[in-house]
Amino acid sequence: MIRHIVLVKFQSGIKQDDITSLFDALANLGTLIPGMRRFDGGISVSPENLEQGFRHGFCIDFDDAAARDAYLEHPEHQKLGGQLVGMLDGGLAGLVVFDLEV
């Protein structure tokens, strides 16, 4: 299984409702992409305050690398990814992606 971990630093003017809507749309990709197993996303609740501005994030579990790759190439993911980057502080600089085999 592949766990796709994404940490994001949103621009200060982005509303929580807009973030929630985007995360909901990303979660709904599971209905379009076989092997996309689970989506969890939200705001950091860490008491350590070590987020370095990356206050939101999400994880997606995929059956395998092929399912993850299908997600990355899917047109709806491309569209939502563009929306996400447009909401970030510094564009791609406001994004960290880490994939972990679990």
Steps between C-alpha positions, in 0.01 A plus 500: 500500500615855426419785736507832313565778755450864402571798727382842388549862598193696392502872428377701799179614326373151412177413683464171688180428304702513176761265645230259615336506155832425332577215740149359443557509124833322541336235721233446234769398251476162670177443308687552171836334561522127573741421780460834678410360837475779756527879535558689825564871512480801727689745716793408723415425862862452607589664833867522390454802270758364253285527186715782357188656354366174353181509706288277273560166341349184365587134454369267234551124519535311172502126442833525320728727297294439184186636671697801627636562151148480351392765753792726409414478129122528536359819340285581804806477727689728261214753517473489880878511535505822300234647726697394807827654379315825425388516864846443648742748647776514237338252260697175492724632780195463727481125433682194632424154360631177651401150394558217744470128440306348791 
